[in-house]
Amino acid sequence: MTFTHNLECATKSHWRTPGLAALFALLNVACGASAQPNHARQQEQGQAQPTIYFVRNPDPAPEFQLSGLDGKPISLAAARGKIILLNFWASWCGPCRAEVSDLVELQERYKDRLQVIGLIVDDDDMDAIHQFVKDFGINYPVGVAPVELRVQYGGIPALPTSFVLDTQGRVVQKHVGLRDPALYEIEIRALLGLPTSVKVETFEDTGEIFLKHADRASELPGVDFSKLTSEQKKVALHRFNAESCNCGCTLTLAQCRINDSACQVSKTLTAKIIGELTGTHGSSQPAKSTLAAPAQPNAPASPALPARPNAGP
């Protein structure tokens, strides 16, 4: 699976109609990242039909009970039966501010079958938040995400981060960064069984949605397995999932590589392990290792062409 970040872009293509005819255009305007099968991004060139991706056998979304800014309770259970777009954001975040008006429009357009929920992260100026909600006419529940809840959803290392839940409350896709709102509408329509002109495929979550599934991955960002035998690769993956990164993230090496591909600490430690197995680190003799509990190699569904959004669930 691939999951890359590009969070510097704060501009987006404007969308004001359901315009599914503009699907092909949206492939090139998204700014952010979504989960999708390996090589899907490379294969999208020349694809005749846009493809979105949803997780195969999705996990239930962690439940929560919060009090909204208006004093009303917020929970996933209250929206069960609807598609839920769980949006982690902050008022100081430029890309977050840029997408709010589109989330408001989506909520209005699909109000009977969609529930957008805004969860505030690292934003302590409650007066400014209340004013922001008022100025933008936010028509969906907004609450403050406690640290424990953020941890349950992977720590939310970048904003905005949105989770798409199906009508059964299961997480079928995760988007990091600013996404074209047409992507959200396409996913909503597909999950509701409404007409779309896209192809829907599924993939196995290997840590892109929930880091606890990093042990399913057979490839990791920035890790070169090409010099390893199949047995050595199993050993390496086992160690990556058993040993912790010491960058302060409290994650395993595998989880850290997926969560933050720019982390130099996990990159160095995984390279060291690769070197030990190939005999290129500290010794001229190849290191011998015994596999205690081999990690299962990821077996993604047949590669498909990604729609620029990248829906993977």
Steps between C-alpha positions, in 0.01 A plus 500: 500500500607857452424791724690817428464849643500833323352747743659824379236574238215706644317581177241287331275481200161656574196273482143614502306227317485121534688515167598138467594594143797680653634180653796479271603851592499425871770237449749782469379757753509314830755615754559242771500125533261208516548129547521292182653180364866475404591655167147634449629855485748413227240310300244777486662646191286406203228345712168506316283498812575669834525258793436555867607264778337382820649276768414133477362364831514843670542551874232667712578864571596568863188628673491819705262712705574872484323825573474729199566872495123546518479279809332214316648147518709369209547130434540261211212290628260792452586510130492123439330420172649805332832550326729682746780735402715543810712811446791585735587868458611826663397859435865606456556236228483656153399184309239428770346844455506456121284187506239605758261667254498185289430280802211731585365459147539123509312485830218706352488299178488158670358605838265202530769240426828663604637624830813714499661527844774755566754416771731782606870425559760719677284810503446660840343833403138405551374852432672497161362153428143604582539804278643286220206260518260794485679682217518189279146390577611152604190282497643184655607407854838631616680387814849490647692175448670390825849354478374148573262513204771630269723210606222254414491648151876479448617816672390733216854617409374730221199722440249476360450126535165348408360151551214370286263260677239283333144464628613229741752731667807337345799699375529444126740781407736756648608824336791713621526858381277711280293291262278608213142495636388315187687199636301503822175525306595211273585282801175597674296416193680170449443396862132597475456301180426813297608532135864591431728459201788354698632152560513385863772262616612382843835457673632352821591749773872452565533796735378781277169525687586356841866461598423184694485325162858592407595137564309407184725711277754340269650834393575812702567860392872568458608141574695315230439125518652429158824348635324257734399143433136416567597347834710800597210729410274308738757542775534871426124557506473306825764722659344817362173403669665386823750781559408854598609823340681725746405829334243554774198381303448186718430302181666194353748558220245380245230726639732799507602451136132495399400784731794729416706406198722804565618368839877462474519296821282213377661524157846458652394216730326303225803549273722369779289186533511449123878540515532244779301247299700553182833516683569857391475651846789457741595153378629344182303186570126486436303498820296192577158543651223269603146598425294484818168615359507592134287793399250411232592657169240738370300362213328800344216452260589518136648846437248759388523850371444761767266788468705800596330509831604161589234331675622190638258369728 
